[in-house]
Amino acid sequence: MLRRLFWLTVGLAIGFGSSFWMFRVLRETLARYTPEQVADDLAAALSRLVADVGSAVAEGRQAMAEAEAELRSSTRLS
C-alpha cells in the first residue's frame, strides 16, 4: 500500500511539473508570435539590412577609389 502511494505521489508530481513547464513554454511561444512582436522583429531585421547594405556600398566605393588611384598611378594619368 505504501509503495502504491509513493508511486502515485511521484506520478502526480511529475504530471503537475511537466504540465506547468509545458504551459510556460506554450505561453512564451505564443508571446513571441504576437503581431506586435513579429512587426518589431521585422522592423529590426530591415534596419539591420539597410545598415549592412549601406556599409557594403561604402566599402565598395572605397575599394573602387583605391583601385582607380592605383590604376591612375600605374598609367600616370593623374
MIROTOR-890340 format. One record per residue: x, y, z of N, C-alpha, C in turn. Coordinates in steps of 0.05 Angstrom, whole numbers, padded with zeros to 5 digits, always signed. Example, Ala and Ser with C-alpha at 12.3 -4.5 7.8 and 13.67 -1.06 7.14 Angstrom:
2
+00264-00114+00156+00246-00090+00156+00264-00066+00156;+00257-00045+00142+00273-00021+00143+00258+00001+00157;
This chain:
78
+00016-00024+00000+00000+00000+00000+00017+00025+00000;+00039+00025+00016+00056+00048+00017+00071+00053-00009;+00078+00031-00023+00092+00034-00048+00073+00046-00069;+00048+00038-00069+00028+00050-00088+00025+00080-00082;+00023+00087-00057+00020+00115-00050+00045+00131-00059;+00068+00119-00054+00093+00132-00063+00093+00137-00093;+00088+00117-00109+00089+00120-00138+00066+00138-00148;+00044+00137-00135+00022+00156-00142+00031+00185-00138;+00044+00190-00115+00055+00216-00109+00076+00225-00130;+00094+00206-00136+00115+00212-00156+00102+00218-00183;+00082+00203-00191+00069+00207-00217+00054+00234-00218;+00041+00240-00196+00027+00266-00195+00046+00289-00196;+00068+00287-00181+00088+00308-00181+00100+00312-00209;+00106+00290-00223+00117+00292-00250+00096+00304-00269;+00071+00295-00266+00050+00305-00283+00045+00335-00279;+00043+00344-00254+00039+00372-00249+00063+00389-00258;+00087+00379-00252+00111+00393-00260+00113+00396-00291;+00108+00375-00305+00110+00376-00334+00088+00393-00346;+00064+00393-00334+00043+00409-00345+00048+00439-00341;+00059+00446-00318+00067+00474-00313+00089+00482-00332;+00108+00465-00337+00130+00471-00355+00120+00475-00383;+00103+00457-00392+00091+00459-00419+00074+00484-00422;+00060+00491-00402+00044+00516-00402+00062+00540-00405;+00084+00541-00391+00103+00563-00393+00115+00565-00420;+00123+00542-00431+00135+00541-00458+00115+00551-00479;+00091+00542-00477+00070+00550-00495+00064+00580-00493;+00063+00590-00469+00057+00618-00465+00080+00635-00477;+00105+00627-00473+00128+00642-00484+00128+00641-00515;+00121+00618-00525+00120+00615-00555+00098+00632-00567;+00075+00632-00554+00053+00649-00564+00060+00679-00562;+00073+00687-00541+00081+00715-00537+00102+00723-00558;+00118+00704-00567+00138+00710-00587+00126+00716-00615;+00102+00705-00620+00090+00707-00646+00065+00725-00646;+00063+00744-00628+00041+00763-00629+00047+00782-00653;+00026+00794-00664+00031+00812-00687+00050+00835-00681;+00048+00846-00657+00066+00868-00649+00095+00858-00649;+00100+00835-00637+00127+00824-00635+00138+00817-00663;+00122+00806-00680+00131+00799-00707+00137+00825-00722;+00121+00846-00719+00126+00871-00732+00152+00884-00722;+00156+00883-00696+00181+00893-00684+00206+00878-00695;+00204+00851-00696+00226+00835-00706+00231+00841-00735;+00210+00845-00751+00214+00851-00779+00226+00878-00783;+00218+00898-00767+00229+00925-00769+00259+00924-00762;+00266+00909-00741+00294+00908-00733+00310+00894-00754;+00300+00873-00767+00314+00859-00788+00318+00877-00812;+00298+00893-00819+00300+00911-00842+00320+00933-00836;+00321+00944-00812+00340+00965-00806+00368+00954-00806;+00372+00928-00797+00399+00916-00799+00407+00912-00828;+00388+00904-00845+00393+00900-00873+00401+00926-00886;+00387+00948-00880+00394+00974-00891+00422+00983-00883;+00428+00978-00857+00455+00986-00848+00476+00969-00861;+00471+00943-00865+00491+00926-00878+00495+00933-00907;+00473+00939-00921+00476+00947-00949+00491+00974-00951;+00484+00993-00934+00499+01018-00934+00528+01015-00928;+00535+00997-00910+00563+00991-00904+00577+00979-00928;+00563+00960-00941+00575+00947-00965+00579+00967-00988;+00560+00985-00992+00563+01005-01013+00587+01023-01006;+00589+01032-00981+00612+01049-00974+00638+01035-00977;+00639+01010-00970+00664+00994-00973+00670+00991-01002;+00650+00986-01019+00654+00983-01048+00664+01009-01060;+00653+01031-01052+00662+01057-01062+00691+01062-01055;+00698+01055-01030+00726+01059-01021+00745+01042-01037;+00737+01017-01041+00754+00998-01057+00756+01008-01086;+00735+01019-01097+00735+01029-01124+00754+01053-01126;+00753+01071-01106+00770+01094-01106+00800+01086-01104;+00805+01066-01087+00833+01057-01084+00842+01044-01110;+00825+01028-01123+00833+01015-01148+00837+01036-01170;+00820+01056-01170+00823+01077-01190+00849+01093-01186;+00855+01099-01161+00880+01113-01155+00904+01096-01163;+00903+01070-01158+00925+01052-01165+00928+01051-01195;+00906+01049-01210+00907+01049-01239+00918+01075-01250;+00909+01097-01239+00918+01123-01248+00948+01127-01243;+00957+01117-01220+00986+01120-01214+01003+01101-01231;+00992+01078-01238+01007+01060-01255+01008+01069-01284;+00988+01083-01293+00987+01093-01320+00995+01122-01322;+00999+01135-01299+01007+01163-01297+00988+01182-01312;+00962+01178-01307+00941+01195-01319+00930+01215-01300;+00943+01220-01278+00931+01238-01258+00927+01265-01270;
